């Protein structure tokens, strides 16, 4: 009986962010000394005292059951925040996170464009992710046909949306990926592969080289870049499979029919 009671108490503590949890995860004695915090996949539903980490700069709360972001309102120095794969519909408390640059809320239940208006005052916000094709995360708002244009109009300072660099250096990479996809779709006519001659490389050999950096924001960009590369590889594998099937089908059609005597 005592053991089951103790287990219930431990489970309850696990669902709520407590000072004990924060100190044990970071090794810091003072909550105000915590700068980076990773609390992924812990079954957290209540953010508890996380708002006392007032100097927090980078926070990962992905893969939990969070619905209420109110305790985050006091984190005015927070620059990078991941809330993917939770149950969040209201982003209003993030209005006070004036230093926020990178926000990932893919895999939640944000219903409409109107629910994003509270973030307009965040002038430093440059990177927003509401859907993640790599992990199949999205939000109801992403079903809106004008979603992308509306978000870019609402946040003119955004450089990266849903992992795609929309302005500045690197935006040509994503345009390249779209061109590749369009080319693959246009490589078939009436179910037959169109042969193309004089094919040249899309980019130079050194185009894909990555230079590492100690900057947290740039490291996040590298992670997103690698996600895009992963999607490109999946696309390439799918295209190779389709081409192989088409060529096999065409070769079977060209074989003369044989009749048993």
Protein Blocks (a to p, Z undefined) as FASTA:
>chain_A
ZZmmmmmmmmmmmmpccfklmmmmnopablklpmbdcdehklpabgkjmmmmmmbfbdcf
ehiabfblklmmmmmmbmbdcfehiabfbfklmmmmmmbmbdcfehiabfbfklmmmmmm
mmkbmbdcfbdfknopacfklmpmklmmmmmmmmmmbmbgghiafehehjlmmmmmmmmm
mmmmmmpgehiacddehiacfbdfklmpccddfbfklmmmmmmmmmmmmmmmmmmmmmmm
mmmmmmmmmmmmmpccdddZZ
